[in-house]
Amino acid sequence: MTRSRLVRTCLALLLLSLLAVSFYLYQRFPVILKHQAMQTLQDYGVNDIEFKGLQLTRSRLRVDKLRLLGAYQGLSFDAKLSSLEVRYDWHMLSSRQVQSVTLSGLDLELEQKGSSPDKDLIVLNVESILQDLIAQLPVQALRIRQWHLDYRPQGGPVRSAKGHLLVA
């Protein structure tokens, strides 16, 4: 009788401990996710991440609004992403790969930092920057339904571009 009571007490304590850890992780998940994302995105020059509307399921991560601030290859950037959806398979996550990333909108503001030797001729090769970034992305398919880019060279006028992107 004493053994069964001891076993039930131990099981109840174990269950209570698991429940407490689960509740803690549920409450702290956005902070933990932000920290993990910051560690991963530091290679791309991201200094700050802000997000709203986080939803996580077994095979999908969805964020209503995401903002990335930082600097990359002499350019400071402010990227505002809307309706970000990442689809994944747990087996692929172990190799740090995801199936697809879909964005409904991307507003990107770039500003050149540092001085240019010839201020009259400032060239921003978007294709090479995108190719470098896309080659490093651990994703099988990337879709941006609508993107808008504002580029401000140092001491120059703003140049804008817009479009859509599908990489598979």
C-alpha positions in Angstrom: 0.0 0.0 0.0 2.8 2.4 0.9 4.6 1.6 -2.4 1.6 2.3 -4.6 1.1 5.6 -2.8 4.8 6.5 -3.3 4.5 5.6 -7.0 1.4 7.7 -7.4 3.0 10.6 -5.7 6.1 10.4 -7.9 4.0 10.2 -11.0 1.9 13.2 -9.9 5.0 15.2 -9.2 6.4 14.2 -12.6 3.2 15.2 -14.3 3.0 18.5 -12.4 6.7 19.2 -13.4 6.0 18.5 -17.1 2.9 20.7 -17.0 4.9 23.6 -15.4 7.7 23.2 -18.0 5.2 23.1 -20.8 3.4 26.3 -19.5 6.8 28.1 -19.1 7.8 27.2 -22.7 4.3 28.2 -24.0 4.6 31.6 -22.3 8.3 32.2 -23.3 8.1 30.8 -26.9 8.2 34.1 -28.7 11.3 35.2 -26.7 13.0 31.9 -27.4 12.1 32.0 -31.1 13.4 35.6 -31.4 16.7 34.6 -29.7 17.1 31.6 -32.1 16.2 33.7 -35.1 18.7 36.4 -34.1 21.5 33.8 -33.8 20.7 32.4 -37.2 20.2 35.8 -39.0 23.4 37.5 -37.6 25.3 36.1 -40.6 23.0 38.2 -42.8 23.7 41.4 -40.7 20.3 41.4 -38.9 20.6 43.5 -35.7 16.9 43.5 -34.5 13.8 41.5 -35.1 10.2 42.5 -34.3 7.2 40.2 -35.0 3.4 40.2 -34.4 0.8 37.4 -34.8 2.9 34.3 -34.3 1.1 31.0 -35.1 2.8 27.6 -34.9 1.5 24.2 -36.0 3.0 20.8 -36.6 4.0 21.7 -40.2 3.6 25.5 -40.5 4.9 28.7 -39.0 2.9 31.9 -39.7 3.8 35.5 -38.7 1.4 38.3 -39.6 4.1 41.1 -39.5 7.9 40.7 -39.3 10.5 43.5 -39.3 14.2 43.0 -39.8 16.8 45.8 -39.2 20.5 45.6 -39.9 23.3 46.1 -42.3 24.7 43.9 -45.1 27.6 44.5 -47.6 27.7 48.3 -47.0 23.9 48.7 -47.0 21.7 49.4 -44.0 18.3 47.8 -44.4 14.8 47.9 -43.0 12.7 45.0 -44.2 9.0 44.8 -43.4 7.5 41.4 -44.3 3.7 40.8 -44.1 1.9 37.4 -43.9 5.0 35.3 -43.7 4.3 31.5 -44.0 7.0 28.8 -43.6 6.0 25.2 -44.4 8.3 22.5 -43.1 8.6 18.8 -42.4 10.1 17.8 -39.1 12.6 15.5 -40.8 13.9 18.3 -43.0 14.3 20.7 -40.0 17.0 18.5 -38.6 19.1 19.3 -41.6 18.0 23.0 -41.3 15.9 22.9 -44.5 12.3 24.1 -45.0 9.9 23.2 -47.8 8.6 26.7 -48.8 8.5 30.3 -47.7 5.6 32.5 -48.9 5.3 36.3 -48.3 2.3 38.4 -49.3 4.4 41.6 -49.2 7.9 42.8 -48.7 8.9 46.5 -48.2 12.6 46.9 -48.3 14.4 50.2 -47.6 18.1 50.2 -48.4 20.6 53.0 -47.7 24.2 53.0 -48.8 26.6 53.4 -45.9 30.1 54.7 -46.4 31.5 56.8 -49.2 31.5 56.0 -52.8 34.6 56.9 -54.9 32.4 58.3 -57.7 29.1 59.8 -56.5 27.8 60.3 -60.0 28.0 56.6 -60.8 26.4 54.5 -58.1 25.4 51.0 -59.1 23.3 48.7 -57.0 23.4 45.2 -58.5 20.2 43.8 -57.1 20.5 40.6 -59.1 23.9 39.6 -57.6 22.8 40.5 -54.0 19.6 38.4 -54.5 21.5 35.5 -56.0 23.9 35.5 -53.1 21.1 35.6 -50.5 18.9 33.1 -52.3 21.8 30.7 -52.7 22.3 30.7 -48.9 18.7 30.3 -48.0 17.8 26.8 -46.7 14.5 26.6 -48.6 13.2 24.6 -51.6 10.7 27.3 -52.8 10.5 31.0 -52.1 7.5 33.1 -53.2 7.1 36.9 -52.7 3.7 38.0 -54.1 4.6 41.7 -54.0 7.8 43.5 -53.1 8.8 47.1 -53.0 12.3 48.4 -52.8 13.5 51.9 -52.0 17.2 52.5 -52.4 18.9 55.6 -51.2 22.5 56.1 -52.2 24.6 58.3 -49.9 23.7 61.9 -50.8 21.5 60.9 -53.7 17.9 60.6 -54.6 15.7 57.7 -53.7 15.3 55.0 -56.4 12.4 52.6 -56.2 11.5 49.3 -57.8 8.7 46.8 -57.3 7.7 43.4 -58.5 7.2 39.8 -57.5 9.5 36.8 -57.0 9.2 33.1 -57.3 12.3 30.8 -56.8 11.8 27.0 -56.9 
